[in-house]
Amino acid sequence: MWALLVLIGAASVSAHLQDLSFDGQKVFRVIPQNDEQVEILNSLASIMQVDFWQPDSVTLVRPKMQVDFRVEAEKSFEVEELLKESGVEYRVLIDNLQAAMDAQFDSKARTASHSYEKYNNWDTIAAWTADIAAQNPDLVSRSVIGETYEGRPMYLLKIGKSGSNKKAIFMDCGFHAREWISPAFCQWLVKEAVETYGKDTVMTTLLDNLDFYVLPVVNIDGYVYTWTNDRMWRKTRSKNANSRCFGTDPNRNFNAGWCTLGASKYPCDSTYCGSAPESEKETKALADFIREHLSTIKAYLTIHSYSQLLLFPYSYTYTLPSNYEELNSIASAASKELASLYNTKYTYGPAATTIYPAAGGSDDWAYDQGIKYSFTFELRDTGRYGFLLPESQIKPTCEETLLAFKYIANYVLEHLY
């Protein structure tokens, strides 16, 4: 077996430097049964480029855990041989990644302009933020809360009827660049707010009494990069001192147990925590805005993908939050609401025990700032498409997620503190 591992490792460095083509790349799902099988995956990751989809890093792999990872085309045969030889249960989730990427774009809305039922690139989203504010001046306003490493403005939309000392809910999308369904949901929420205000009683009550702050894409540079260079990019695009590797994981970059569990100190890793908390301009802009508005922001929601989870603090410790019972019952009821439409099953609970520990996340940080309703959504699916959810699933995904959002928002409104 080790001879096979050495063989796999030899060609991996040169392959990575060539142009990125995803043709023939495969995504495997394995469920290691014991520590020995976990060790096999660790060895594999140490000698070749393995992109972990679920969990985010090989260091988080435990026995009996479902593990999804991507390997380069020329390695997939050897990897399969290795898994067979070592008796690790596996299946191929995606047989040809390039084909899955192409198949993503299956929307009927093939328009060059903005559409809520297709994936929009950053320029289209940026123009949309201006349009939606201009078309709905009594309900939507747009501001800039900072700029990215590459100098792009970070647009924030504020949605709500004007009123005095209103409380607010903050929601962001697009922390991890490749999770395209996430920004699609932020856009959908804004559309629903402006289209159903005055018609839907719940939405009308919410917007009369609360403001929604919506940050459609946090990691804009990374998102742009997934459209232009590497669809599978996850991190920001900042330069790291003394390293050839770019970017930090923005969701490991907050001052909440920073760089302890489930985060990496190595700039080349996909869960790199950055050189310091809020070292990234994007995370600092987000944190600064929330700090400035702490007296009004009563809930924080952050949208990721994939795996159909509704999580709450903590991720950086196994300790339960002080209002655990309340958060758990909100998550339970919101998951039920979500499932009522298409029967999509969500798992919910505190993140560290429900999935795996991960320090430096925005939800834990917001919670520790005193925002007691703090939730992370991991949208569809559970791995068949992973980060490449087809556009035909945008509408149903957003429709069901909206039900959970409205449930949480309404709960917050009824339990203001």
Secondary structure, DSSP 8 states (H G I E B T S, - for coil): -HHHHHHHHHTHHHHHHS----TT-EEEEE---SHHHHHHHHHHHHHS--EEEESSSGGG--TT--EEEEE-HHHHHHHHHHHHHTT--EEEEES-HHHHHHHH---S---SS--TTS---HHHHHHHHHHHHHH-TTTEEEEEEEE-TT--EEEEEEES---TT-EEEEEEE-SSTT-THHHHHHHHHHHHHHHHTTTSHHHHHHHHHEEEEEES-S-HHHHHHHHHT-TT--S---B-TT-S-B---GGG-SSSSTTSTT-BS-TTSTTB--SSTT-SHHHHHHHHHHHHTTTTEEEEEEEEESS-EEEES-SS-SS--TTHHHHHHHHHHHHHHHHHHH----EEEEHHHHT---SS-HHHHHHHTT--EEEEEEES-SSSSGGG--GGGHHHHHHHHHHHHHHHHHHHHHT--
